[in-house]
Amino acid sequence: MREFQPESGPESSIATEIAVVSLETATARREAFAARAAGTSLAWRFFDACTAPAQGMTIDEPAIRRNKGRAMSKGEIGCYASHFSIWRDMVALGVPQAIVLEDDTLVDWAYLEPLAATDLHAQGIDYLRLYAKRPTWQRVVKRDFLQHSRTIVELVGPAYGTQGYAITLEGARRLVAHCRTVRRPIDDEMDRSWAHGLPNLALFPAPILEAAIVSDIGPSRFGPKSDPLYHSVKQKAWRHIERTRMRMLKARRLLER
């Protein structure tokens, strides 16, 4: 199913939708995820992953080639469309908060239970990564968040991955507005906090892990950047500007300390 139905558990102070992105045909992965989630009291549901562009998306092929040095794969388009559809549905239905997971994750449900009951927007948190694929520059934002020694950090730079995150209605509005036109993979776009203005917050240590399962997106994204548009003088200048914007955001955060 691809539409949210807001609900709240008996102990929740806020209605938090938990959506697990999974291909409708991925029977084995769904069964494995459901088995791992058997002990949680949280209500969650599978969200049928998209396999084509979603309504409201526009794909800018030249921009993708300029930014990535190649075209995006069908799997990357489907991943982008899946997350965009979730945010779009949140906005359309007024869902105040959601936790989005992918079906290849190992989840610390004991931590997600109080997280789902927390009004994140009231705490100034509209987007919160539950996992990142690589380290990048960070600063501490909140210590001992819902649990001793669990810290919220702000990431500036490419952390990659859409394995899991919490997002509020305000965060969904911001990302829907910014991500309507596809110019790069969705995790690349979500990491660009200096462009969309939504702080890239993350939990450390992460309350989820990515299982060692072959990705549905495919390996083509790791190929060489061979497209001439990527190597143009104009695009090299744009990348310099992009790096400068990222450094400026880091500098502002250091000054705010």
C-alpha positions as CSV (number, residue, x, y, z in Angstrom):
1,M,0.0,0.0,0.0
2,R,1.2,3.5,-0.7
3,E,-0.9,5.7,1.5
4,F,-0.5,6.6,5.1
5,Q,-3.3,6.0,7.6
6,P,-2.3,8.0,10.7
7,E,-2.6,6.2,14.0
8,S,-1.1,6.3,17.5
9,G,-0.3,3.6,19.9
10,P,-1.8,3.5,23.4
11,E,1.2,5.2,25.0
12,S,2.0,7.6,22.2
13,S,1.8,11.4,22.7
14,I,1.9,11.9,19.0
15,A,0.7,9.9,16.0
16,T,3.8,8.4,14.4
17,E,3.5,6.5,11.2
18,I,6.1,3.7,10.7
19,A,6.6,2.8,7.0
20,V,9.0,0.1,5.8
21,V,9.9,0.6,2.2
22,S,10.0,-2.7,0.4
23,L,9.3,-4.0,-3.1
24,E,5.9,-5.7,-3.2
25,T,7.6,-8.8,-4.7
26,A,10.4,-9.0,-2.0
27,T,8.7,-11.8,-0.1
28,A,11.8,-13.2,1.6
29,R,13.0,-9.8,2.7
30,R,9.5,-8.9,4.1
31,E,9.3,-12.2,6.0
32,A,12.8,-11.7,7.5
33,F,12.0,-8.1,8.5
34,A,8.6,-9.1,10.1
35,A,10.4,-11.9,12.0
36,R,12.9,-9.4,13.4
37,A,10.1,-7.0,14.4
38,A,8.0,-9.6,16.1
39,G,8.7,-8.3,19.6
40,T,7.8,-4.6,19.1
41,S,4.7,-3.0,20.4
42,L,4.8,-0.4,17.6
43,A,2.4,-0.5,14.7
44,W,4.3,-0.6,11.4
45,R,3.4,-1.4,7.8
46,F,5.1,-2.1,4.5
47,F,5.1,0.7,1.9
48,D,5.3,-0.8,-1.6
49,A,8.4,0.6,-3.1
50,C,8.0,2.5,-6.4
51,T,9.5,1.1,-9.5
52,A,9.0,4.2,-11.7
53,P,8.8,8.0,-11.2
54,A,6.1,9.2,-8.8
55,Q,3.4,11.7,-9.5
56,G,4.8,15.2,-9.0
57,M,8.4,14.3,-9.8
58,T,10.3,15.7,-12.8
59,I,13.5,14.1,-13.9
60,D,16.2,16.4,-15.2
61,E,18.4,14.0,-17.1
62,P,21.2,16.6,-18.0
63,A,21.4,17.7,-14.4
64,I,21.8,14.1,-13.2
65,R,24.6,13.5,-15.8
66,R,26.3,16.8,-14.7
67,N,26.1,15.9,-11.0
68,K,26.9,12.2,-11.1
69,G,28.7,11.6,-14.4
70,R,26.2,9.1,-15.5
71,A,22.4,8.4,-15.7
72,M,20.6,7.2,-12.6
73,S,19.6,3.6,-12.6
74,K,16.0,2.3,-12.5
75,G,16.6,1.3,-8.9
76,E,17.8,4.8,-7.9
77,I,14.7,6.4,-9.6
78,G,12.5,3.9,-7.7
79,C,14.2,4.7,-4.4
80,Y,13.9,8.4,-5.0
81,A,10.2,8.0,-5.9
82,S,9.5,5.9,-2.9
83,H,10.8,8.4,-0.3
84,F,9.3,11.4,-2.3
85,S,5.9,9.6,-2.3
86,I,6.0,9.1,1.5
87,W,6.7,12.8,2.1
88,R,4.0,13.8,-0.4
89,D,1.5,11.6,1.3
90,M,2.4,13.0,4.7
91,V,1.8,16.5,3.4
92,A,-1.5,15.5,1.7
93,L,-2.9,13.7,4.8
94,G,-1.4,15.9,7.5
95,V,0.6,13.1,9.1
96,P,2.5,14.9,11.9
97,Q,5.5,12.5,12.1
98,A,6.8,9.3,10.5
99,I,9.7,6.9,10.9
100,V,10.8,5.5,7.6
101,L,12.8,2.3,7.4
102,E,14.0,0.1,4.6
103,D,13.5,-3.7,4.7
104,D,17.2,-4.6,5.0
105,T,17.6,-3.0,8.4
106,L,18.2,-4.4,11.8
107,V,16.3,-2.2,14.2
108,D,16.7,-1.4,17.9
109,W,12.9,-1.4,18.6
110,A,13.4,-0.7,22.3
111,Y,14.8,2.7,21.3
112,L,12.4,3.4,18.5
113,E,9.4,3.0,20.9
114,P,10.2,6.1,22.9
115,L,11.3,7.9,19.8
116,A,8.0,7.3,18.1
117,A,6.2,8.7,21.2
118,T,8.3,11.9,21.1
119,D,7.1,15.1,19.5
120,L,10.2,15.8,17.5
121,H,9.1,19.1,15.9
122,A,8.5,20.5,19.4
123,Q,12.1,19.8,20.1
124,G,13.3,21.5,17.0
125,I,14.0,18.2,15.2
126,D,12.3,17.9,11.8
127,Y,14.6,15.3,10.2
128,L,16.6,12.8,12.1
129,R,18.8,10.1,10.5
130,L,18.8,6.7,12.2
131,Y,21.8,5.5,10.1
132,A,24.5,6.9,7.9
133,K,26.7,5.0,5.5
134,R,29.9,7.0,5.9
135,P,31.4,9.5,8.4
136,T,31.4,13.2,7.7
137,W,31.9,16.5,9.6
138,Q,29.7,16.7,12.6
139,R,28.9,18.7,15.7
140,V,27.0,17.7,18.9
141,V,23.5,19.1,19.1
142,K,21.8,17.1,22.0
143,R,23.3,14.7,24.5
144,D,21.5,11.8,26.2
145,F,18.6,12.0,23.9
146,L,15.9,9.6,25.3
147,Q,18.7,7.4,26.6
148,H,22.0,7.9,28.3
149,S,24.9,8.2,25.9
150,R,22.7,8.5,22.8
151,T,23.7,11.8,21.1
152,I,22.1,13.9,18.3
153,V,24.8,15.3,16.0
154,E,24.4,17.5,13.0
155,L,26.2,16.2,9.8
156,V,27.5,18.6,7.2
157,G,28.6,16.7,4.0
158,P,27.7,13.5,2.2
159,A,26.7,10.8,4.7
160,Y,24.6,8.8,2.2
161,G,21.9,6.2,2.7
162,T,18.2,6.1,3.2
163,Q,18.1,3.1,5.5
164,G,16.2,4.8,8.2
165,Y,15.1,8.3,9.5
166,A,12.4,10.1,11.4
167,I,10.7,13.1,9.8
168,T,8.0,15.5,10.8
169,L,5.3,17.1,8.7
170,E,7.4,20.3,8.5
171,G,10.4,18.3,7.3
172,A,8.3,16.5,4.7
173,R,7.0,19.8,3.4
174,R,10.6,21.1,3.1
175,L,11.8,18.1,1.2
176,V,8.8,17.8,-1.1
177,A,9.3,21.4,-2.2
178,H,13.0,20.9,-2.7
179,C,13.1,17.4,-4.3
180,R,10.3,17.7,-6.9
181,T,13.0,17.9,-9.7
182,V,15.4,14.9,-9.7
183,R,18.9,16.1,-10.2
184,R,20.8,13.4,-8.2
185,P,20.0,10.3,-6.1
186,I,17.7,11.0,-3.2
187,D,20.3,10.5,-0.4
188,D,22.6,12.9,-2.1
189,E,19.8,15.5,-2.2
190,M,18.8,14.9,1.4
191,D,22.4,15.5,2.6
192,R,22.5,18.9,0.9
193,S,21.3,20.8,4.0
194,W,23.0,24.0,2.8
195,A,20.6,23.9,-0.2
196,H,17.2,22.9,1.3
197,G,17.8,24.4,4.8
198,L,16.8,21.3,6.8
199,P,19.5,20.4,9.3
200,N,20.9,16.9,8.6
201,L,20.6,15.6,12.2
202,A,21.6,12.0,13.1
203,L,21.7,9.7,16.1
204,F,25.0,8.4,17.5
205,P,25.3,5.5,18.1
206,A,22.8,4.6,15.3
207,P,19.7,2.7,16.5
208,I,19.6,0.7,13.2
209,L,22.1,-1.2,11.1
210,E,22.1,-2.2,7.5
211,A,22.0,-6.0,6.9
212,A,24.6,-7.5,4.6
213,I,22.0,-8.0,1.7
214,V,22.6,-7.3,-1.9
215,S,21.0,-3.9,-2.7
216,D,18.0,-3.7,-5.1
217,I,19.4,-0.5,-6.5
218,G,22.3,-2.3,-8.2
219,P,26.1,-1.6,-8.6
220,S,26.0,0.7,-11.6
221,R,26.1,3.8,-9.3
222,F,29.7,2.9,-8.3
223,G,30.9,3.0,-11.9
224,P,33.3,5.7,-13.3
225,K,32.1,9.2,-13.9
226,S,32.5,9.1,-17.7
227,D,29.8,11.6,-18.9
228,P,31.3,14.7,-20.6
229,L,28.8,16.9,-18.9
230,Y,30.4,16.0,-15.5
231,H,33.8,17.1,-16.7
232,S,32.7,20.4,-18.3
233,V,34.4,23.6,-17.1
234,K,31.0,25.0,-16.0
235,Q,30.3,21.9,-13.9
236,K,33.7,22.0,-12.3
237,A,33.0,25.6,-11.3
238,W,29.6,24.6,-9.9
239,R,31.3,21.9,-7.7
240,H,33.7,24.5,-6.4
241,I,30.7,26.7,-5.4
242,E,29.0,23.7,-3.8
243,R,32.0,22.9,-1.7
244,T,32.3,26.5,-0.7
245,R,28.6,26.5,0.5
246,M,29.3,23.4,2.5
247,R,32.4,25.0,4.1
248,M,30.4,28.1,4.9
249,L,27.7,26.1,6.7
250,K,30.4,24.4,8.7
251,A,31.9,27.8,9.6
252,R,28.5,29.1,10.7
253,R,28.0,26.1,13.0
254,L,31.4,26.6,14.6
255,L,30.6,30.2,15.2
256,E,27.2,29.2,16.8
257,R,29.1,27.1,19.4
